[in-house]
Amino acid sequence: MSVSPDELKERIEAGIPGSVAEVTGDGHHFNAVVSAAAFNGLTRIAQHRLVYDVFGSEVGDRIHALSIQTQTSSTTKTAEAEETR
């Protein structure tokens, strides 16, 4: 059974309160860009672990591959401010 990018987006946003996710993919290989205040103060590895924990053993099985890019809420606000200049 394939998975949709929308399903992954909804699950990430439900599993990490306050997060915003953009997910693309083909049903087996996905790329997720996730921004969350919960990432503040965490290492990149810990940030990615939070996202992977949403899916548990599905990564590598039902979700064949998941590439993750994480941003803290402060990183997102800075990037948005630079884009509006």
PDB file of N, CA, C and O in Angstrom:
ATOM      1  N   MET A   1       0.845  -1.180   0.000  1.00  0.00           N
ATOM      2  CA  MET A   1       0.000   0.000   0.000  1.00  0.00           C
ATOM      3  C   MET A   1       0.889   1.242   0.000  1.00  0.00           C
ATOM      4  O   MET A   1       1.734   1.406   0.880  1.00  0.00           O
ATOM      5  N   SER A   2       0.699   2.103  -0.976  1.00  0.00           N
ATOM      6  CA  SER A   2       1.541   3.294  -1.064  1.00  0.00           C
ATOM      7  C   SER A   2       1.025   4.375  -0.116  1.00  0.00           C
ATOM      8  O   SER A   2      -0.118   4.348   0.339  1.00  0.00           O
ATOM      9  N   VAL A   3       1.898   5.305   0.155  1.00  0.00           N
ATOM     10  CA  VAL A   3       1.628   6.402   1.074  1.00  0.00           C
ATOM     11  C   VAL A   3       1.632   7.687   0.266  1.00  0.00           C
ATOM     12  O   VAL A   3       2.399   7.815  -0.689  1.00  0.00           O
ATOM     13  N   SER A   4       0.790   8.638   0.632  1.00  0.00           N
ATOM     14  CA  SER A   4       0.771   9.918  -0.081  1.00  0.00           C
ATOM     15  C   SER A   4       1.555  10.970   0.698  1.00  0.00           C
ATOM     16  O   SER A   4       1.649  10.895   1.923  1.00  0.00           O
ATOM     17  N   PRO A   5       2.116  11.949  -0.009  1.00  0.00           N
ATOM     18  CA  PRO A   5       2.782  13.057   0.681  1.00  0.00           C
ATOM     19  C   PRO A   5       1.845  13.768   1.657  1.00  0.00           C
ATOM     20  O   PRO A   5       2.279  14.198   2.726  1.00  0.00           O
ATOM     21  N   ASP A   6       0.564  13.896   1.302  1.00  0.00           N
ATOM     22  CA  ASP A   6      -0.393  14.557   2.196  1.00  0.00           C
ATOM     23  C   ASP A   6      -0.553  13.792   3.507  1.00  0.00           C
ATOM     24  O   ASP A   6      -0.668  14.398   4.572  1.00  0.00           O
ATOM     25  N   GLU A   7      -0.560  12.458   3.431  1.00  0.00           N
ATOM     26  CA  GLU A   7      -0.668  11.654   4.654  1.00  0.00           C
ATOM     27  C   GLU A   7       0.535  11.891   5.563  1.00  0.00           C
ATOM     28  O   GLU A   7       0.383  12.063   6.773  1.00  0.00           O
ATOM     29  N   LEU A   8       1.736  11.899   4.972  1.00  0.00           N
ATOM     30  CA  LEU A   8       2.936  12.135   5.782  1.00  0.00           C
ATOM     31  C   LEU A   8       2.908  13.520   6.405  1.00  0.00           C
ATOM     32  O   LEU A   8       3.251  13.682   7.577  1.00  0.00           O
ATOM     33  N   LYS A   9       2.501  14.524   5.628  1.00  0.00           N
ATOM     34  CA  LYS A   9       2.407  15.897   6.133  1.00  0.00           C
ATOM     35  C   LYS A   9       1.473  15.958   7.340  1.00  0.00           C
ATOM     36  O   LYS A   9       1.821  16.529   8.374  1.00  0.00           O
ATOM     37  N   GLU A  10       0.288  15.370   7.204  1.00  0.00           N
ATOM     38  CA  GLU A  10      -0.688  15.380   8.293  1.00  0.00           C
ATOM     39  C   GLU A  10      -0.155  14.676   9.534  1.00  0.00           C
ATOM     40  O   GLU A  10      -0.353  15.145  10.654  1.00  0.00           O
ATOM     41  N   ARG A  11       0.518  13.556   9.332  1.00  0.00           N
ATOM     42  CA  ARG A  11       1.040  12.800  10.472  1.00  0.00           C
ATOM     43  C   ARG A  11       2.180  13.528  11.170  1.00  0.00           C
ATOM     44  O   ARG A  11       2.269  13.505  12.397  1.00  0.00           O
ATOM     45  N   ILE A  12       3.053  14.175  10.400  1.00  0.00           N
ATOM     46  CA  ILE A  12       4.137  14.955  11.017  1.00  0.00           C
ATOM     47  C   ILE A  12       3.546  16.099  11.829  1.00  0.00           C
ATOM     48  O   ILE A  12       3.928  16.310  12.981  1.00  0.00           O
ATOM     49  N   GLU A  13       2.618  16.837  11.235  1.00  0.00           N
ATOM     50  CA  GLU A  13       2.031  17.993  11.921  1.00  0.00           C
ATOM     51  C   GLU A  13       1.228  17.576  13.148  1.00  0.00           C
ATOM     52  O   GLU A  13       1.161  18.333  14.116  1.00  0.00           O
ATOM     53  N   ALA A  14       0.616  16.391  13.134  1.00  0.00           N
ATOM     54  CA  ALA A  14      -0.103  15.889  14.302  1.00  0.00           C
ATOM     55  C   ALA A  14       0.864  15.354  15.361  1.00  0.00           C
ATOM     56  O   ALA A  14       0.619  15.498  16.559  1.00  0.00           O
ATOM     57  N   GLY A  15       1.953  14.743  14.918  1.00  0.00           N
ATOM     58  CA  GLY A  15       2.905  14.129  15.835  1.00  0.00           C
ATOM     59  C   GLY A  15       3.866  15.095  16.499  1.00  0.00           C
ATOM     60  O   GLY A  15       4.396  14.810  17.573  1.00  0.00           O
ATOM     61  N   ILE A  16       4.096  16.246  15.860  1.00  0.00           N
ATOM     62  CA  ILE A  16       4.978  17.275  16.426  1.00  0.00           C
ATOM     63  C   ILE A  16       4.138  18.547  16.526  1.00  0.00           C
ATOM     64  O   ILE A  16       4.042  19.304  15.560  1.00  0.00           O
ATOM     65  N   PRO A  17       3.536  18.783  17.680  1.00  0.00           N
ATOM     66  CA  PRO A  17       2.638  19.938  17.831  1.00  0.00           C
ATOM     67  C   PRO A  17       3.299  21.257  17.422  1.00  0.00           C
ATOM     68  O   PRO A  17       4.437  21.546  17.791  1.00  0.00           O
ATOM     69  N   GLY A  18       2.553  22.041  16.654  1.00  0.00           N
ATOM     70  CA  GLY A  18       3.040  23.339  16.211  1.00  0.00           C
ATOM     71  C   GLY A  18       3.941  23.287  14.994  1.00  0.00           C
ATOM     72  O   GLY A  18       4.429  24.323  14.542  1.00  0.00           O
ATOM     73  N   SER A  19       4.169  22.107  14.460  1.00  0.00           N
ATOM     74  CA  SER A  19       5.059  21.984  13.301  1.00  0.00           C
ATOM     75  C   SER A  19       4.316  22.301  12.010  1.00  0.00           C
ATOM     76  O   SER A  19       3.092  22.211  11.921  1.00  0.00           O
ATOM     77  N   VAL A  20       5.113  22.676  11.014  1.00  0.00           N
ATOM     78  CA  VAL A  20       4.612  22.883   9.653  1.00  0.00           C
ATOM     79  C   VAL A  20       5.496  22.036   8.752  1.00  0.00           C
ATOM     80  O   VAL A  20       6.722  22.135   8.806  1.00  0.00           O
ATOM     81  N   ALA A  21       4.873  21.200   7.920  1.00  0.00           N
ATOM     82  CA  ALA A  21       5.639  20.305   7.058  1.00  0.00           C
ATOM     83  C   ALA A  21       5.242  20.491   5.604  1.00  0.00           C
ATOM     84  O   ALA A  21       4.075  20.705   5.279  1.00  0.00           O
ATOM     85  N   GLU A  22       6.237  20.404   4.745  1.00  0.00           N
ATOM     86  CA  GLU A  22       6.015  20.337   3.298  1.00  0.00           C
ATOM     87  C   GLU A  22       6.630  19.024   2.846  1.00  0.00           C
ATOM     88  O   GLU A  22       7.822  18.786   3.040  1.00  0.00           O
ATOM     89  N   VAL A  23       5.815  18.178   2.245  1.00  0.00           N
ATOM     90  CA  VAL A  23       6.277  16.842   1.865  1.00  0.00           C
ATOM     91  C   VAL A  23       6.010  16.615   0.385  1.00  0.00           C
ATOM     92  O   VAL A  23       4.917  16.884  -0.114  1.00  0.00           O
ATOM     93  N   THR A  24       7.022  16.119  -0.303  1.00  0.00           N
ATOM     94  CA  THR A  24       6.881  15.713  -1.695  1.00  0.00           C
ATOM     95  C   THR A  24       7.314  14.259  -1.793  1.00  0.00           C
ATOM     96  O   THR A  24       8.049  13.762  -0.939  1.00  0.00           O
ATOM     97  N   GLY A  25       6.855  13.581  -2.836  1.00  0.00           N
ATOM     98  CA  GLY A  25       7.279  12.199  -3.008  1.00  0.00           C
ATOM     99  C   GLY A  25       6.439  11.453  -4.010  1.00  0.00           C
ATOM    100  O   GLY A  25       5.458  11.968  -4.545  1.00  0.00           O
ATOM    101  N   ASP A  26       6.856  10.207  -4.253  1.00  0.00           N
ATOM    102  CA  ASP A  26       6.228   9.394  -5.291  1.00  0.00           C
ATOM    103  C   ASP A  26       5.453   8.196  -4.747  1.00  0.00           C
ATOM    104  O   ASP A  26       5.074   7.308  -5.510  1.00  0.00           O
ATOM    105  N   GLY A  27       5.216   8.165  -3.450  1.00  0.00           N
ATOM    106  CA  GLY A  27       4.520   7.030  -2.857  1.00  0.00           C
ATOM    107  C   GLY A  27       5.446   6.076  -2.130  1.00  0.00           C
ATOM    108  O   GLY A  27       4.988   5.257  -1.333  1.00  0.00           O
ATOM    109  N   HIS A  28       6.745   6.169  -2.392  1.00  0.00           N
ATOM    110  CA  HIS A  28       7.745   5.324  -1.722  1.00  0.00           C
ATOM    111  C   HIS A  28       8.935   6.131  -1.221  1.00  0.00           C
ATOM    112  O   HIS A  28       9.459   5.852  -0.142  1.00  0.00           O
ATOM    113  N   HIS A  29       9.372   7.134  -1.993  1.00  0.00           N
ATOM    114  CA  HIS A  29      10.502   7.993  -1.641  1.00  0.00           C
ATOM    115  C   HIS A  29       9.966   9.394  -1.392  1.00  0.00           C
ATOM    116  O   HIS A  29       9.246   9.949  -2.222  1.00  0.00           O
ATOM    117  N   PHE A  30      10.323   9.966  -0.234  1.00  0.00           N
ATOM    118  CA  PHE A  30       9.760  11.260   0.159  1.00  0.00           C
ATOM    119  C   PHE A  30      10.843  12.226   0.621  1.00  0.00           C
ATOM    120  O   PHE A  30      11.907  11.825   1.093  1.00  0.00           O
ATOM    121  N   ASN A  31      10.539  13.501   0.472  1.00  0.00           N
ATOM    122  CA  ASN A  31      11.365  14.572   1.007  1.00  0.00           C
ATOM    123  C   ASN A  31      10.457  15.434   1.872  1.00  0.00           C
ATOM    124  O   ASN A  31       9.410  15.896   1.420  1.00  0.00           O
ATOM    125  N   ALA A  32      10.865  15.646   3.119  1.00  0.00           N
ATOM    126  CA  ALA A  32      10.074  16.448   4.053  1.00  0.00           C
ATOM    127  C   ALA A  32      10.912  17.612   4.564  1.00  0.00           C
ATOM    128  O   ALA A  32      12.046  17.433   5.008  1.00  0.00           O
ATOM    129  N   VAL A  33      10.333  18.807   4.493  1.00  0.00           N
ATOM    130  CA  VAL A  33      10.924  19.993   5.110  1.00  0.00           C
ATOM    131  C   VAL A  33      10.008  20.336   6.269  1.00  0.00           C
ATOM    132  O   VAL A  33       8.833  20.649   6.072  1.00  0.00           O
ATOM    133  N   VAL A  34      10.551  20.277   7.483  1.00  0.00           N
ATOM    134  CA  VAL A  34       9.728  20.432   8.680  1.00  0.00           C
ATOM    135  C   VAL A  34      10.270  21.571   9.530  1.00  0.00           C
ATOM    136  O   VAL A  34      11.460  21.623   9.840  1.00  0.00           O
ATOM    137  N   SER A  35       9.381  22.478   9.901  1.00  0.00           N
ATOM    138  CA  SER A  35       9.724  23.591  10.776  1.00  0.00           C
ATOM    139  C   SER A  35       8.923  23.449  12.065  1.00  0.00           C
ATOM    140  O   SER A  35       7.715  23.215  12.032  1.00  0.00           O
ATOM    141  N   ALA A  36       9.610  23.594  13.210  1.00  0.00           N
ATOM    142  CA  ALA A  36       8.912  23.445  14.485  1.00  0.00           C
ATOM    143  C   ALA A  36       9.683  24.118  15.616  1.00  0.00           C
ATOM    144  O   ALA A  36      10.912  24.075  15.661  1.00  0.00           O
ATOM    145  N   ALA A  37       8.950  24.731  16.514  1.00  0.00           N
ATOM    146  CA  ALA A  37       9.557  25.308  17.714  1.00  0.00           C
ATOM    147  C   ALA A  37      10.154  24.200  18.581  1.00  0.00           C
ATOM    148  O   ALA A  37      11.098  24.440  19.334  1.00  0.00           O
ATOM    149  N   ALA A  38       9.607  22.989  18.477  1.00  0.00           N
ATOM    150  CA  ALA A  38      10.106  21.851  19.256  1.00  0.00           C
ATOM    151  C   ALA A  38      11.561  21.523  18.924  1.00  0.00           C
ATOM    152  O   ALA A  38      12.228  20.842  19.704  1.00  0.00           O
ATOM    153  N   PHE A  39      12.062  21.993  17.784  1.00  0.00           N
ATOM    154  CA  PHE A  39      13.443  21.729  17.382  1.00  0.00           C
ATOM    155  C   PHE A  39      14.436  22.690  18.043  1.00  0.00           C
ATOM    156  O   PHE A  39      15.639  22.431  18.037  1.00  0.00           O
ATOM    157  N   ASN A  40      13.948  23.789  18.608  1.00  0.00           N
ATOM    158  CA  ASN A  40      14.839  24.778  19.227  1.00  0.00           C
ATOM    159  C   ASN A  40      15.712  24.119  20.291  1.00  0.00           C
ATOM    160  O   ASN A  40      15.200  23.433  21.175  1.00  0.00           O
ATOM    161  N   GLY A  41      17.015  24.322  20.211  1.00  0.00           N
ATOM    162  CA  GLY A  41      17.956  23.795  21.184  1.00  0.00           C
ATOM    163  C   GLY A  41      18.364  22.351  20.955  1.00  0.00           C
ATOM    164  O   GLY A  41      19.212  21.836  21.684  1.00  0.00           O
ATOM    165  N   LEU A  42      17.785  21.680  19.963  1.00  0.00           N
ATOM    166  CA  LEU A  42      18.128  20.289  19.693  1.00  0.00           C
ATOM    167  C   LEU A  42      19.190  20.201  18.593  1.00  0.00           C
ATOM    168  O   LEU A  42      19.269  21.062  17.716  1.00  0.00           O
ATOM    169  N   THR A  43      19.989  19.159  18.658  1.00  0.00           N
ATOM    170  CA  THR A  43      20.939  18.908  17.570  1.00  0.00           C
ATOM    171  C   THR A  43      20.155  18.498  16.325  1.00  0.00           C
ATOM    172  O   THR A  43      18.985  18.127  16.414  1.00  0.00           O
ATOM    173  N   ARG A  44      20.796  18.566  15.186  1.00  0.00           N
ATOM    174  CA  ARG A  44      20.150  18.156  13.934  1.00  0.00           C
ATOM    175  C   ARG A  44      19.700  16.699  14.023  1.00  0.00           C
ATOM    176  O   ARG A  44      18.612  16.355  13.562  1.00  0.00           O
ATOM    177  N   ILE A  45      20.533  15.847  14.615  1.00  0.00           N
ATOM    178  CA  ILE A  45      20.172  14.433  14.752  1.00  0.00           C
ATOM    179  C   ILE A  45      18.924  14.273  15.616  1.00  0.00           C
ATOM    180  O   ILE A  45      18.039  13.488  15.277  1.00  0.00           O
ATOM    181  N   ALA A  46      18.843  14.997  16.716  1.00  0.00           N
ATOM    182  CA  ALA A  46      17.669  14.911  17.594  1.00  0.00           C
ATOM    183  C   ALA A  46      16.416  15.434  16.895  1.00  0.00           C
ATOM    184  O   ALA A  46      15.323  14.904  17.091  1.00  0.00           O
ATOM    185  N   GLN A  47      16.580  16.478  16.080  1.00  0.00           N
ATOM    186  CA  GLN A  47      15.454  17.006  15.306  1.00  0.00           C
ATOM    187  C   GLN A  47      14.931  15.948  14.344  1.00  0.00           C
ATOM    188  O   GLN A  47      13.723  15.730  14.253  1.00  0.00           O
ATOM    189  N   HIS A  48      15.835  15.294  13.628  1.00  0.00           N
ATOM    190  CA  HIS A  48      15.442  14.267  12.667  1.00  0.00           C
ATOM    191  C   HIS A  48      14.808  13.075  13.378  1.00  0.00           C
ATOM    192  O   HIS A  48      13.861  12.471  12.875  1.00  0.00           O
ATOM    193  N   ARG A  49      15.344  12.743  14.556  1.00  0.00           N
ATOM    194  CA  ARG A  49      14.795  11.622  15.316  1.00  0.00           C
ATOM    195  C   ARG A  49      13.335  11.894  15.687  1.00  0.00           C
ATOM    196  O   ARG A  49      12.510  10.981  15.652  1.00  0.00           O
ATOM    197  N   LEU A  50      13.014  13.132  16.040  1.00  0.00           N
ATOM    198  CA  LEU A  50      11.616  13.472  16.352  1.00  0.00           C
ATOM    199  C   LEU A  50      10.709  13.177  15.163  1.00  0.00           C
ATOM    200  O   LEU A  50       9.607  12.654  15.329  1.00  0.00           O
ATOM    201  N   VAL A  51      11.174  13.513  13.976  1.00  0.00           N
ATOM    202  CA  VAL A  51      10.360  13.268  12.777  1.00  0.00           C
ATOM    203  C   VAL A  51      10.261  11.767  12.511  1.00  0.00           C
ATOM    204  O   VAL A  51       9.166  11.257  12.274  1.00  0.00           O
ATOM    205  N   TYR A  52      11.381  11.058  12.547  1.00  0.00           N
ATOM    206  CA  TYR A  52      11.346   9.615  12.304  1.00  0.00           C
ATOM    207  C   TYR A  52      10.467   8.893  13.329  1.00  0.00           C
ATOM    208  O   TYR A  52       9.805   7.911  12.992  1.00  0.00           O
ATOM    209  N   ASP A  53      10.458   9.368  14.568  1.00  0.00           N
ATOM    210  CA  ASP A  53       9.652   8.731  15.614  1.00  0.00           C
ATOM    211  C   ASP A  53       8.158   8.782  15.311  1.00  0.00           C
ATOM    212  O   ASP A  53       7.399   7.951  15.808  1.00  0.00           O
ATOM    213  N   VAL A  54       7.730   9.743  14.505  1.00  0.00           N
ATOM    214  CA  VAL A  54       6.320   9.824  14.108  1.00  0.00           C
ATOM    215  C   VAL A  54       5.917   8.561  13.346  1.00  0.00           C
ATOM    216  O   VAL A  54       4.773   8.119  13.446  1.00  0.00           O
ATOM    217  N   PHE A  55       6.844   7.979  12.589  1.00  0.00           N
ATOM    218  CA  PHE A  55       6.526   6.856  11.706  1.00  0.00           C
ATOM    219  C   PHE A  55       7.001   5.506  12.212  1.00  0.00           C
ATOM    220  O   PHE A  55       6.570   4.471  11.704  1.00  0.00           O
ATOM    221  N   GLY A  56       7.880   5.497  13.204  1.00  0.00           N
ATOM    222  CA  GLY A  56       8.354   4.239  13.773  1.00  0.00           C
ATOM    223  C   GLY A  56       8.921   3.295  12.726  1.00  0.00           C
ATOM    224  O   GLY A  56       9.739   3.689  11.895  1.00  0.00           O
ATOM    225  N   SER A  57       8.478   2.047  12.775  1.00  0.00           N
ATOM    226  CA  SER A  57       9.028   1.005  11.902  1.00  0.00           C
ATOM    227  C   SER A  57       8.551   1.102  10.456  1.00  0.00           C
ATOM    228  O   SER A  57       8.987   0.319   9.612  1.00  0.00           O
ATOM    229  N   GLU A  58       7.669   2.045  10.158  1.00  0.00           N
ATOM    230  CA  GLU A  58       7.208   2.214   8.773  1.00  0.00           C
ATOM    231  C   GLU A  58       8.321   2.711   7.851  1.00  0.00           C
ATOM    232  O   GLU A  58       8.309   2.426   6.653  1.00  0.00           O
ATOM    233  N   VAL A  59       9.297   3.464   8.413  1.00  0.00           N
ATOM    234  CA  VAL A  59      10.415   3.938   7.594  1.00  0.00           C
ATOM    235  C   VAL A  59      11.301   2.735   7.283  1.00  0.00           C
ATOM    236  O   VAL A  59      11.747   2.019   8.180  1.00  0.00           O
ATOM    237  N   GLY A  60      11.541   2.535   6.000  1.00  0.00           N
ATOM    238  CA  GLY A  60      12.285   1.375   5.548  1.00  0.00           C
ATOM    239  C   GLY A  60      11.364   0.237   5.135  1.00  0.00           C
ATOM    240  O   GLY A  60      11.812  -0.753   4.556  1.00  0.00           O
ATOM    241  N   ASP A  61      10.079   0.378   5.434  1.00  0.00           N
ATOM    242  CA  ASP A  61       9.095  -0.644   5.065  1.00  0.00           C
ATOM    243  C   ASP A  61       8.027   0.010   4.189  1.00  0.00           C
ATOM    244  O   ASP A  61       8.198   0.116   2.974  1.00  0.00           O
ATOM    245  N   ARG A  62       6.954   0.437   4.788  1.00  0.00           N
ATOM    246  CA  ARG A  62       5.873   1.105   4.037  1.00  0.00           C
ATOM    247  C   ARG A  62       6.354   2.419   3.416  1.00  0.00           C
ATOM    248  O   ARG A  62       5.982   2.765   2.295  1.00  0.00           O
ATOM    249  N   ILE A  63       7.178   3.133   4.157  1.00  0.00           N
ATOM    250  CA  ILE A  63       7.823   4.357   3.659  1.00  0.00           C
ATOM    251  C   ILE A  63       9.254   3.948   3.334  1.00  0.00           C
ATOM    252  O   ILE A  63      10.095   3.848   4.227  1.00  0.00           O
ATOM    253  N   HIS A  64       9.525   3.713   2.053  1.00  0.00           N
ATOM    254  CA  HIS A  64      10.827   3.159   1.672  1.00  0.00           C
ATOM    255  C   HIS A  64      11.977   4.102   2.031  1.00  0.00           C
ATOM    256  O   HIS A  64      12.989   3.661   2.575  1.00  0.00           O
ATOM    257  N   ALA A  65      11.829   5.394   1.731  1.00  0.00           N
ATOM    258  CA  ALA A  65      12.893   6.357   2.013  1.00  0.00           C
ATOM    259  C   ALA A  65      12.292   7.698   2.390  1.00  0.00           C
ATOM    260  O   ALA A  65      11.324   8.153   1.781  1.00  0.00           O
ATOM    261  N   LEU A  66      12.878   8.325   3.404  1.00  0.00           N
ATOM    262  CA  LEU A  66      12.415   9.635   3.855  1.00  0.00           C
ATOM    263  C   LEU A  66      13.612  10.529   4.094  1.00  0.00           C
ATOM    264  O   LEU A  66      14.405  10.291   5.005  1.00  0.00           O
ATOM    265  N   SER A  67      13.741  11.562   3.271  1.00  0.00           N
ATOM    266  CA  SER A  67      14.788  12.560   3.426  1.00  0.00           C
ATOM    267  C   SER A  67      14.189  13.726   4.213  1.00  0.00           C
ATOM    268  O   SER A  67      13.102  14.207   3.893  1.00  0.00           O
ATOM    269  N   ILE A  68      14.894  14.169   5.228  1.00  0.00           N
ATOM    270  CA  ILE A  68      14.353  15.202   6.117  1.00  0.00           C
ATOM    271  C   ILE A  68      15.262  16.414   6.156  1.00  0.00           C
ATOM    272  O   ILE A  68      16.482  16.298   6.265  1.00  0.00           O
ATOM    273  N   GLN A  69      14.641  17.580   6.065  1.00  0.00           N
ATOM    274  CA  GLN A  69      15.320  18.853   6.334  1.00  0.00           C
ATOM    275  C   GLN A  69      14.520  19.507   7.449  1.00  0.00           C
ATOM    276  O   GLN A  69      13.301  19.645   7.340  1.00  0.00           O
ATOM    277  N   THR A  70      15.194  19.911   8.520  1.00  0.00           N
ATOM    278  CA  THR A  70      14.493  20.531   9.638  1.00  0.00           C
ATOM    279  C   THR A  70      14.922  21.975   9.816  1.00  0.00           C
ATOM    280  O   THR A  70      16.046  22.361   9.494  1.00  0.00           O
ATOM    281  N   GLN A  71      13.996  22.758  10.335  1.00  0.00           N
ATOM    282  CA  GLN A  71      14.254  24.166  10.635  1.00  0.00           C
ATOM    283  C   GLN A  71      13.610  24.479  11.967  1.00  0.00           C
ATOM    284  O   GLN A  71      12.510  24.011  12.263  1.00  0.00           O
ATOM    285  N   THR A  72      14.299  25.272  12.771  1.00  0.00           N
ATOM    286  CA  THR A  72      13.672  25.747  13.995  1.00  0.00           C
ATOM    287  C   THR A  72      12.742  26.887  13.633  1.00  0.00           C
ATOM    288  O   THR A  72      12.850  27.456  12.546  1.00  0.00           O
ATOM    289  N   SER A  73      11.841  27.225  14.518  1.00  0.00           N
ATOM    290  CA  SER A  73      10.917  28.314  14.211  1.00  0.00           C
ATOM    291  C   SER A  73      11.671  29.625  14.027  1.00  0.00           C
ATOM    292  O   SER A  73      11.242  30.460  13.230  1.00  0.00           O
ATOM    293  N   SER A  74      12.780  29.836  14.737  1.00  0.00           N
ATOM    294  CA  SER A  74      13.547  31.077  14.574  1.00  0.00           C
ATOM    295  C   SER A  74      14.241  31.115  13.217  1.00  0.00           C
ATOM    296  O   SER A  74      14.364  32.184  12.619  1.00  0.00           O
ATOM    297  N   THR A  75      14.701  29.954  12.718  1.00  0.00           N
ATOM    298  CA  THR A  75      15.314  29.884  11.392  1.00  0.00           C
ATOM    299  C   THR A  75      14.286  30.235  10.326  1.00  0.00           C
ATOM    300  O   THR A  75      14.593  30.963   9.382  1.00  0.00           O
ATOM    301  N   THR A  76      13.082  29.731  10.470  1.00  0.00           N
ATOM    302  CA  THR A  76      12.016  29.998   9.507  1.00  0.00           C
ATOM    303  C   THR A  76      11.663  31.477   9.491  1.00  0.00           C
ATOM    304  O   THR A  76      11.506  32.066   8.421  1.00  0.00           O
ATOM    305  N   LYS A  77      11.537  32.084  10.670  1.00  0.00           N
ATOM    306  CA  LYS A  77      11.189  33.508  10.734  1.00  0.00           C
ATOM    307  C   LYS A  77      12.268  34.368  10.099  1.00  0.00           C
ATOM    308  O   LYS A  77      11.958  35.347   9.421  1.00  0.00           O
ATOM    309  N   THR A  78      13.545  34.011  10.311  1.00  0.00           N
ATOM    310  CA  THR A  78      14.643  34.759   9.713  1.00  0.00           C
ATOM    311  C   THR A  78      14.607  34.640   8.180  1.00  0.00           C
ATOM    312  O   THR A  78      14.774  35.628   7.464  1.00  0.00           O
ATOM    313  N   ALA A  79      14.385  33.418   7.699  1.00  0.00           N
ATOM    314  CA  ALA A  79      14.316  33.204   6.240  1.00  0.00           C
ATOM    315  C   ALA A  79      13.141  33.961   5.628  1.00  0.00           C
ATOM    316  O   ALA A  79      13.278  34.544   4.552  1.00  0.00           O
ATOM    317  N   GLU A  80      11.985  33.960   6.299  1.00  0.00           N
ATOM    318  CA  GLU A  80      10.837  34.672   5.789  1.00  0.00           C
ATOM    319  C   GLU A  80      11.079  36.166   5.760  1.00  0.00           C
ATOM    320  O   GLU A  80      10.641  36.839   4.827  1.00  0.00           O
ATOM    321  N   ALA A  81      11.773  36.708   6.769  1.00  0.00           N
ATOM    322  CA  ALA A  81      12.070  38.123   6.816  1.00  0.00           C
ATOM    323  C   ALA A  81      13.007  38.521   5.675  1.00  0.00           C
ATOM    324  O   ALA A  81      12.854  39.586   5.077  1.00  0.00           O
ATOM    325  N   GLU A  82      13.983  37.648   5.380  1.00  0.00           N
ATOM    326  CA  GLU A  82      14.914  37.928   4.295  1.00  0.00           C
ATOM    327  C   GLU A  82      14.225  37.884   2.946  1.00  0.00           C
ATOM    328  O   GLU A  82      14.575  38.650   2.048  1.00  0.00           O
ATOM    329  N   GLU A  83      13.229  36.982   2.784  1.00  0.00           N
ATOM    330  CA  GLU A  83      12.508  36.871   1.520  1.00  0.00           C
ATOM    331  C   GLU A  83      11.658  38.102   1.239  1.00  0.00           C
ATOM    332  O   GLU A  83      11.450  38.455   0.078  1.00  0.00           O
ATOM    333  N   THR A  84      11.162  38.764   2.290  1.00  0.00           N
ATOM    334  CA  THR A  84      10.293  39.916   2.089  1.00  0.00           C
ATOM    335  C   THR A  84      11.070  41.204   1.849  1.00  0.00           C
ATOM    336  O   THR A  84      10.474  42.235   1.536  1.00  0.00           O
ATOM    337  N   ARG A  85      12.392  41.159   1.990  1.00  0.00           N
ATOM    338  CA  ARG A  85      13.207  42.364   1.774  1.00  0.00           C
ATOM    339  C   ARG A  85      13.428  42.623   0.315  1.00  0.00           C
ATOM    340  O   ARG A  85      14.091  43.594  -0.046  1.00  0.00           O
TER     341      ARG A  85
END
